[in-house]
C-alpha cells in the first residue's frame, strides 16, 4: 500500500456475478461499499479480493433515473485490468 492510499476492507469476489468483462452485484448484498481511496483526494471506490490479490476500482459514474440512483459504475485503478464493476441499487 502506498503512503497516500487509505486502507479499505475488500469485498470478496464471490459477492459478484460475472457478465462478460463486468462484475455485477446488488448494493443490498454488499452493505457499505463506497470508500475514500486516497488521503489527499476525494475519489471514492471499492476494493475486491480476487483469488490471488486485491484490486481497487474508482467510481466512474453514478447512473440516475427520475432523480434516483439506479447503479454505480466503477473502473479499475490498474488500467491494464480488463474488468469493470457495476453495482445496482436494488
Backbone torsions as a table, in degrees:
resi	resn	phi	psi	omega
1	UNK	NA	133.4	178.6
2	UNK	-76.8	154.6	-174.3
3	UNK	-58.8	-29.3	-178.3
4	UNK	-90.2	-4.7	177.8
5	UNK	-82.4	139.9	177.6
6	UNK	-91.7	145.2	178.1
7	UNK	-67.9	136.6	179.8
8	UNK	-131.7	132.7	173.7
9	UNK	-74.3	117.7	-178.0
10	UNK	-73.4	150.0	175.1
11	UNK	-90.3	132.1	178.0
12	UNK	-62.1	139.5	-179.0
13	UNK	-61.7	-19.0	179.6
14	UNK	-69.7	-11.4	177.3
15	UNK	-79.7	-6.8	-175.4
16	UNK	-114.8	153.4	171.7
17	UNK	-109.5	143.6	180.0
18	UNK	-96.3	130.6	175.8
19	UNK	-127.4	95.3	-173.6
20	UNK	65.5	-121.9	-179.8
21	UNK	-100.8	19.3	-179.6
22	UNK	-118.9	133.3	171.3
23	UNK	-90.3	131.6	-173.8
24	UNK	-124.1	140.4	176.3
25	UNK	-151.9	166.3	174.5
26	UNK	-103.8	137.8	-175.6
27	UNK	-57.2	-38.0	-176.3
28	UNK	-64.7	-22.7	-180.0
29	UNK	-88.2	-8.0	-176.1
30	UNK	-103.5	-21.0	-172.3
31	UNK	73.8	-146.1	178.9
32	UNK	-76.4	122.0	-176.4
33	UNK	-121.5	-19.9	179.7
34	UNK	-85.2	131.5	179.9
35	UNK	-138.2	150.6	169.0
36	UNK	-67.6	140.0	-177.9
37	UNK	-93.0	-34.8	-173.2
38	UNK	-131.8	149.0	-179.7
39	UNK	-77.5	-13.6	-177.9
40	UNK	-111.2	15.8	-179.5
41	UNK	-152.2	164.1	-178.5
42	UNK	-100.0	11.0	177.8
43	UNK	-58.2	138.0	176.2
44	UNK	-118.4	157.2	-179.5
45	UNK	-174.5	-156.2	-179.5
46	UNK	-150.2	166.1	176.8
47	UNK	-123.3	140.6	179.1
48	UNK	-122.8	128.2	177.2
49	UNK	-83.3	108.9	176.8
50	UNK	-82.9	-170.7	179.0
51	UNK	-66.2	-33.0	-175.0
52	UNK	-118.7	-23.2	-177.9
53	UNK	-157.6	171.5	178.3
54	UNK	-95.1	132.8	175.4
55	UNK	-116.2	140.5	178.5
56	UNK	-107.3	145.5	-179.1
57	UNK	-130.7	142.6	177.6
58	UNK	-105.7	152.1	179.1
59	UNK	-71.6	115.5	179.8
60	UNK	-87.4	-44.0	178.5
61	UNK	-161.8	154.7	177.1
62	UNK	-110.8	121.2	-178.2
63	UNK	-89.6	128.1	-178.4
64	UNK	-126.3	147.0	172.4
65	UNK	-137.0	131.8	179.6
66	UNK	52.2	36.9	176.6
67	UNK	80.2	3.9	179.4
68	UNK	-117.4	143.5	177.1
69	UNK	-73.0	126.4	177.3
70	UNK	-107.0	-22.3	179.3
71	UNK	-163.9	155.1	172.5
72	UNK	-116.6	135.0	-177.9
73	UNK	-117.1	129.3	-175.1
74	UNK	-121.3	147.5	174.1
75	UNK	-119.2	153.3	-178.9
76	UNK	-72.5	143.7	174.1
77	UNK	-66.3	-39.9	173.8
78	UNK	-78.9	98.3	-173.3
79	UNK	-62.2	-14.7	177.2
80	UNK	-78.7	-14.9	-179.9
81	UNK	-75.6	121.1	-174.2
82	UNK	-87.8	39.3	-177.1
83	UNK	-129.1	139.7	171.5
84	UNK	-117.1	170.1	-179.5
85	UNK	-130.8	135.3	172.6
86	UNK	-126.6	129.0	176.8
87	UNK	-118.5	122.5	-178.5
88	UNK	-91.1	138.7	176.6
89	UNK	-85.7	100.5	-176.9
90	UNK	-94.1	NA	NA
